[in-house]
Amino acid sequence: MERWAKKRALIVVRTYPVPAMTGIEVSCTAAVTEDKKWLRLFPVPYRFLDPDKRFRKYQWIEVSVSKATKDPRPESFHLNEQSIRIVGTAPSWQARQRYIRPLVSRSLCELRRTQQQHGSPTLGIFKPGKISKLVIKPIDPNWNARQTEALNALNQGSLLPRAAPLQRLEKIPFEFSYSFQCADSACNGHTLMCTDWEMGQAYRAWHKEYGPGWEAKFRLRFEAEMTRKFDTHFFVGTLHQHPDNWIIVGLYYPPRPEPSALFPELR
């Protein structure tokens, strides 16, 4: 019997959805609780939720959760979809920093060492020492056989008591990754795939608007601006089936601090 507990949490990550037999479409959602702890909600069938329950990034929600029994990652919880209640928003970077800043690690290298020694955390955030480049890799534009089966089940009438989305889930025909160096003297560099929902949606919108010119717009936003304009951090998490593998699950990019904030004597 599942034991449910109510949590109040700030949504900070939502990944681009993928087809799954258990939920037709699922995405991983990461949040920070009001007592500044990580909370992974999975699976979340976002496009199947009632409109008033479709939370956005940096919204506060109240939700009933139970510990995921088939997922050993300590931050992973199932949610009662019908219990979701949007209760507020953290509209400013300052309001978000209050909850996110205490969770920032020095590097991915540090997160990996801690996770290997203690089994957690399996979610984290850090500021890369240097972002070298955004890697855009073409992949199969079609869902694999199992994913297609899940989507076809939806078209044939799912047994799940949910309203189906109006549009079939589009696969992004590219894999996006960041190559970067940690702010860690022992770092040999990393290249991690990024599954952030925002990147997937940007590709869809800009490919439709700009055609073959989408990549220039995309690189301006997610490469040039992320390295030069914003104080970019990476939200990262481990994979359920591959606990030693980390991916970037979301981007956190407040504006760069003003020089006077770094060096008060310049005021």
N, C-alpha and C positions, 0 to 999 in steps of 0.2 A: 504494500500500500504506500503510495507516494505521500510524503510529508511536505506540505506547502507552507511557504513563508512569504510574507509580503516584503518587497524591497522597493526602495525609492532610489532611482539611479539616473545619471546623466548619460545620454547616448553620445558616444564619441566615434563609433565606427560602424559602418554597414558595408558589407562586401557585395559585389555584383552577384546576383543569384545564379544558381545552376540547377538543372533538373535533378530530381531525386525521387525514387520510387516511394519513399515513405512520406513525402510531403509535396510531390509534384515539382515545386520549386522551393529552394531554400537558400538563405544567406546567413552568414555569421554576423552577429551583432555584438559589439563590445561596449560596455558601459562602466562608469565609475559610480559606486554607491555613495550615499551621502556621508558615510564614514570613511570615504577615500580608499575603497578597495575595488579590485577588478571584478567584473561580472561578465561572463561570456554567455550569451543567450543563443542557443542553437538546438534545433533549427528554427528559423523564423520564416514562415511562408509569407513574406511581406506583401506581395501583390494580391494575396488572397484575404488579407485582413480587411475588416470593415473600415471604411474611409476615416472614421473618427479615431481609429486605433493605429493609423499609419504614421508613426512618429518620425520625426526628422532629426538630423544630427544636431546636437546641442540642445535638445529638448529633454526636460525632466519627465520621467514616467513613474507611475506606481504599477507594480505587477506582482502577481503571485508566481513563485518559482519553486522548483524542487531540484535537488542535486541529481545531475545526470548519472545514472547508474552504469551506462555502457561507455562512459567517457571518463577516464581516470584523471584528466586534467582538473586540478582543484578549483579553477574558476568557472567551470562549465556547469550550466544549469538549464533545465527545461523550463518553459514558461507556459502558463495558462493564457492562451491568446485572448480569451474573452475577458480576462481580468485587467488587460492593459488600459491604463488611464493616463492621458497626457495632462500633466499638472503644472507645467511652467516651461520657461525657456531661460537659458543662460545667454543673453544677447550680446554681451561684450567679451572681448578676449580676457579682460581682467576677471570677469565672473567665472570664466572657464578655467583660467590659470589656478584659481583657488583650489580646485579639485584635481587638476591634471598635474600641476607642478610637483606635488609630493611624490608622484609615482615615476618621475623621470629618472632613468638610469644614466650612467656615464657613457655606456656604449652597448652595442650588440654583443661584443666580446664578453663584457661583464655579465649580461643577461644569460648568455650561453653557459658561462662558467658556473653561475649560481644554479641554473636549472639542472645542469649535469650533476652537481653535488647534492642538491636538495629536492629535485623533482619539481620545483617551482621557482619562479613564476613561469607560466606558459603564455602570458600576455605581458607586454611591456611597451615602453616608449623611450626614445632616446633621440638626441640630436647628432646626426652624422658629422664627423670631423670635416669631410669634404665629399660632396657629390660629384662624381666624375662625369657621369652621363646617364641619360635615359635610354634604355635599350628597347626598341620596338621590333618584335619578332613575329613574322607571319606564322599562323598556325592553321590547322584544318578549319575551314569556315563552317563545317557541319558538326552537330552534336554526335557523339559516339552512339553505338547501338543501344546501350542501356539508357542513355539520356533521351534518345529519340523515343524509346518505348514508354518512358515516363510521360513525355509530352503528348504522345498519341493517346495514352490512357485518359489524359485530360480532355482531349477532343472527343473521345468516345463516351465521355460521361464518367467522371471520377466518383468513387464511393465516398469521398470526403465531403462533409457537409459545408462546402464553401462555394461562394460564387466564383466562377472562373474569370480570370482577366480577359479583357477584350482582345488583346494582342498576344500572339504567340511569343514566347521568350526568345529574343534575338541573341545569338551567340556572337561575341566579339571575336573577329577573325585575327586578332593580334594578341600577343602576350607582352605585357608591359613590365619592365624590370628596372631597378636602379642599381648602378655600380657605384660604390662609395667606399670610403675609408673611415674607420672608426676613430674617435678621439682616444685612442688606446695605443700605447707604444708597441704592443705586441701584435697589433692588427696587420694582417696580410691582405686586407681588402675583401669585399663581399659583393656579390650580385644577387639581389633578392627580387623575386617576382612580386608585383603589387596588384592586389585584387580589389582595390578601393572602388566602391560603387561610383564615386564621382568621376573617375577616369573612364569607366565604361560608358557612362551617360554622356560625357564630353565627346567621346569618339562617335557615338551614335548621332548626336546633334550636329557636330561639325562635319562629319562625313556627308550627312544629308545636305548641309548648307553650302559647303565648300568643295564637295567632290574630291578630286585628287589633291586639292590644296589643304585637306584636313590636317596633314601631318605638320605643316609649318605652324598652324594655329595651336595644335596640340603641344608641340615642342616649346613654343613660346610660353605657354602656361605651365606645363609640368616639368620642363627642364630649365629654361632660362630664368623664369620668375622664381621657381622653387630654389634655385641656387643663388640668385642675386638679389631678389626683392624681398623674400620672406625669411623669417626665422624658422626654417623648415625642420620638423621633427618627424620621425616615423613611428607610427603605431605598428607593433609586430606581434605575431602569435605563432605558436607551433601547430603543426598539422596533427589531427587526431590519429591517423593511421601511421604517421611518420614523426614520432615525438621529438626527434632530434633535428628536424627540419623547421626552419623559421621562414616566414614570408611577411611582407609588408601588407597589413590589412587596412591601413588607413593613413592619411596624411594630416598633419597638424601644422598649420602655417600662419601663426600670428605675424604681424609686421615686425620688422627688425627693430630692436630697441634704438632709441635715439642716443647719439653719443653722450649726451648729458646724463642719461640714465646709467650708462656704464662708467662714466667718469664725472662724478658730481662737481669736481673742481672746474669743469668747463662751463658750468652754468653762469 
